[in-house]
Amino acid sequence: MTISNAVTWFEIGTERPDEAQRFYGDLFGWSFAEEGTGETSYRTTVGSGAGIGGAIRGTAGTGPNYAIFYVQVTDVAETCRRAEAAGGKVVVPAKTNPNGLTLAHLLDPAGNHIGVF
């Protein structure tokens, strides 16, 4: 079965990325590649097998800890518009990062935080 608008990424934000990396590595056997240093690092999962990729993002205490999944969509701005029309809220408007990835964060009507890119 092929799913349109599939969940294709996850991110775990934490002020203690070393501890999170050890926990998820020990618990699930996940390996990570470092893409930054210190508490503001970005550590992506590596390896093959079933499932989606993701990352641990060091927050350096600049916000709460979180776990979020991302849905890959065709048009981020249009998805934001449709989310609001369906009773959701855009909490991080569409933005493009230095790597050219456009993303946004939404809340569903029950207050659950999700991402789209």
N, C-alpha and C positions, 0 to 999 in steps of 0.2 A: 504494500500500500504506500503510495506517495502522498505526502501531506504538503499542501501549499501553506505558506507562512509558518514554517516549522520552527520549533525551538532549536537553535543551532549553537548557542553559547551560554555559559554561565559565568558569574563573577562573584567572588567572596571578598568582601571588603573587611579589613581588620586592622586594628592598631598593633597587632602582634603577628605579623606575617610568618616569622620563623616558626612560631608555635603552631599556626594553622597548617603550614606546609608539612611539618612533622606529623600532625594529627591525621590529615587526609592521606598522606603517604603511607603511614602505618596502617590506617583503617582500610583503605581501598587499594593500596599498592600503586597509587598515582606517583608519577615523576613530574618534575617541573623544570622548565628552562627559565633562568633569570633574565629579565629584560630591563632591570633597573637595580638600584642598590638601596640598602637601608630600609627604613620604615615606609618609604613611598615607592617601593619596588612594584613591579608587575611581573608575576611568575606564571607563565602559561603551562598548561598540561602538555606532556609529550607522550608519544607512544602510539600504538595502533590498537585496533579492536573496536568493538561496538560502543556506541554512545557518542556524546557530543564533547567537544573541547571546552576548556574554560580557563580561568585564571584566579589567582589570589592577588588582590591589590592591597598594598600597604596604604593605610589612610593617615598615618602619623598622628592619629588622634584628632583629625580635623572634622570628623563627623561620626555618626554611630556605626557600629558594625552592621553588616548586612549580607544577605545572599539574594541574588537576583538572577532570573533567566532572561535571555534575549531571544526575540522572535525576528527572523530575517524576513523583511518585507520588501516589496517593490518600490514603494514611495513613502519615506518616513514622514514627510509633511502631511501627505494625504492620510496616512494612518493616524497621525495626531488629530487631525480634523475629525475623522470618523470616530475616534475614541471619545472625544468630547461630545459629539452628537449622540453617542450611545450611553452617556452618563458618566464617563470617566473624566480624568483630569490630567493635563500635561504638567509635570513637575519640573522637568528639564526639557526646554524646547529643543527642537532639532538643531544640532550643531555638527560641524565637520571637524574631526580631529586632524592633527598634523599628518597622519598617514592617509588622509582622504576618506576615512570612514564617517558616514553620517549616522548619528544616533540620537535617540530621545528617551526620556524616562516618563512613564505613565503610571497613574493610579487607576485601578478598576473601581467600579462603584462601591465595592466593599472595602476599599482602601489598600488593596494589595499592590505592591510596587513591582512593575515589570519594565523591561527595556525593549526597544525595537531598533534595528539597524538595517 
